Every structure is written in C-alpha cells, then in structure tokens.
Amino acid sequence: MADLTLETPARSGRLAGGALGLPSVLFCIVTGAAPLTAMLFNVPVAVDGGGWAAPAAFLLATLALTIFSVGYIAMSRRVTSAGGFYTFVSRGLGRIVGTGAGVLIALCYMIFTAAVIGVLGYFAATTVETWTGVVLPAWVYMVVALAVMALLAWFHIELTAKVLGVMLIAEVLALVVLSVAVLGQGGAEGLSAQPFNPVAIFDNPGAIQVFGGAAAGVALFAAFWSWVGFEMAPNYAEESRDPRRIATVATYTSVIGLGVFYMVVSYAFVSGWGLTGSVQAVSDQFAGTYASAFYPLADRFVGGWLTAVLELLAVTSSFACAMAFFNTGARYLFALGREGVLPRRLADTSRHHSPGIAAMTVTAFVFLYGLAFVLADPSTEGALLKLGTWSPLLGVLGILAVQGLVCVAIIRFFLVKARDGFHWFGTLVAPVIGGLAMVGACYLLIANRDTLAAAEDAPFVTAIPWVVLVVFVLGMVTAWYFRAKRPAVYAGLGHFTLELEES
C-alpha cells in the first residue's frame, strides 16, 4: 500500500491519499492550461507578435516542453511529493536553491490565480452586458469567483476534479466544432502551410508590433503562457492512486495533446480570417471592436449559437483555469509549511483532507493582490489589460526560470545521486535542450516585456525581473538561516516524499 514517510522526523499534514485517478489528474492539469481561455486570450497576442505565423510559435513551444518533459518525468518517478518543482530542485541542486525555487513558484501560482480571475471578470462583465444590458464592474464577478474557489478548495479534491472535468469537456468541444467548421470550409482564402513555418515567427512582415526578435518574444510568450500548469501532475502525487504511472501519462498527454490542439485551433483562426486578415482582426479586437476576434469567426462559419456558447465558456473556462492554479498554489504553500519554510499551520488540512489553511491563505493573497489592481484601475478593461496581462508576465518569467533550474537539477540528480537511473538522452541531452529553451524564452520575455504589457516604463512591468530575483533570493536566505540556526528544519527541506511500497 502507499504510505507517507519522511527522510527526517515526521511532519504534520497529510492529503487525501488515493483520491484521484488518471482522468481526475488530467482534468486538474489541463484545466489549468484552460484551452479555451488560452486560445481566446493568447492566440491574438501571438498573432500580435508573430503575425499569421502564430501556429508555428505553438509548434516550437510543443517541441521545447515535450523535450523538457522527458527528464521531468524521469525525476517524477524517483521523487513523489506535493512539492513539485520545489522538491525536484531541492533534490538535485540542494536545499538552499530548492527553497528559493519553492518560494518563487508558490508566488507565481498565486499570481496566476489572480491574473486569470481578472480575465474572468472581464469576460463575465462583457458577456452579461451583451446578453442582458446589465452593467456591473469586473471586480464584482472576480470576488464571487474567488469565494466559490475558496469553498471548493475546502472540500475533497475529487469534487473540484469533477467540476473542472465538466468545464474542460465543454470548452474543448466548442473549439473543436469551430475548428472543424473553419478548416472544413477552407477558411477565408484557402488553407496554407505557411503558418507552421518557424522561420516566419522571426521575420514575419504581418506582425503588428515589431519585427525580428521582439516579434518572436511576443509570440513565444503567448505560446508558453498557454501551457502553464502542464507540470502539475507531481503536485497531485500524494492524492493519486498510482503516482508514478499517472504522472508520466498525465504529463505527456497534457503537453503533446494540448500542443496539437493549440496548433489546430490557432491555424483555424488565421485560416478563418485569412493570413493578412487575421492580423487586422487582432488589431480590431485590441481597438475594442469586439471582445474577442474568435466571436466573428464563430458567427461566420457556424452561427450565432456557437458565439453565445463561446461567450459563456470564456467565463467558465477562466474559472476552471484559476481554480487549477489556486489548487497548485495551495499545495506549494502546504508543502512549504509542512517542512517549516513557511508557518506550519499551512500544513493543516481540513476534515476533507484538503490543504484548507493553505487554500485560505491563497484566497487572502489573491484578494489583496487583485484589490491593488482594482484600486489602481477599476475599469473592466483594466481587469484584462493590467491584472490579466501584466501579472502573467511576472508569473511566466518565474516559472520559466524555475523550469530551467529543474533541468539543471535533473542532470545533477541522475549524475550524482541516482546513477542507476541515468540515461544519456532522457536525463542529460533532453534536460540540456529543455534548459536552453527556457533560458531563451526568459530572455525574450524580459527583453520584450514593455511590448507585451503595452505599457512603456510602467513601474510594475519594469520591476518584473527584479521581483523574480528578489523573491528567489529571499527563499535562499531563509534556507541559509535554517542551516545556521535550525538545522533540524533545514535537514527536512525539500525531502518530504511519498514512498510507494507493495504489500
């Protein structure tokens, strides 16, 4: 049977073991990527930067993340814990670097939650106004959504998985219907293979913003942002029925499956509008002509009923995405609390064996973080263009940087601590390629953050790389303090694991 053990003295806090099967874990992961929200929000951004070559940006991201996943899966077979990236980096690069990564990634997921709740507020406000004429500020919908998330997080994880599963199936079906209709009718100007040419991302005269590297930075940011959350499988290890098998299947399925899906949908978008028409459609969307450039496509190729469905699902998909990020953020806080990095109360569970205190902490953080943006700009557009756009820049940079560290940790772990599991490609070449891809993506994001935020010299945007660095360093300083003053706590950092024993 499965038993939770520690390599150091026992800690408090235990999640609901055996609660999730493969479908439930997949629902929790893929809804974090939020296929419909990712497409409605990120495809226009990718077209804004890469022009009609946006599908190629999703192709490159698919390849990079698939290669990254090879070593990541090898590591997940050896290390099972709700700590995810925190645990992996701690095992491979030591407790000090691992603690820095853990604190940073926990912050990133809480910021992702707030960002997507902002997107939800925007789509909810515009949809309700379109359907009923009732005008309510976006923050009203944001507060309601956060309250529902907090309630769901208190209960058994299986309830959340079922809710997310229903929403996921609905949004995928809607996008499949639209894509089949567009491609089946040949789009606006016929079908072309040009949008899948990766070279066009770096030299595409159809891009709105700029050419060369900056255009690529915008397009690739949108692509990588669409996958955030794909790596969640190890975070649910303690609640899975077969952690090692489920982590492998769920991660590869989410990375490759989402990649193919994103490429098809983004290709349907540029084909439906036409290569040059897609760029103009995005420009019109950003000018406020319509809430999403996908809606006129649905009207034209399917009918108004699908547009109405997409408008509704834009809200539910955003909720599902934010809920998945909420869950992951809570599990990072739970793991950090259980090992003493953060207050141990965070490791207390509800009577449903969910990370109850950690979930309420995420709720409080997201509320205060979102409130700061609302006070600065209470408009509905502000919920999307500031909270929903600026915040992901910080979160994506943090998660890409940590993924780069994970690649280095995997290499060292299998060279030094687990030689019996070393494989020349899976634990060496693949992590090297994956790490280089993450470094490149970080560079492009930092270099083009003003363009991505559409806010030249905004203090928040300018400070993004420094915030990531400072949070990471604060985490490391915390670990240094424990090493000097509280060695018993230090010994357990990043070393909680789920040992699987057959009986």
Salt bridges, closest charged atoms under 4 A:
GLU7 OE2 - ARG91 NH2 3.82
GLU238 OE2 - ARG338 NH2 2.50
GLU239 OE1 - ARG331 NE 2.93
ASP242 OD2 - ARG245 NE 3.30
ASP348 OD2 - ARG345 NE 2.66
ASP377 OD2 - LYS386 NZ 3.32
ASP420 OD2 - ARG78 NH2 2.98
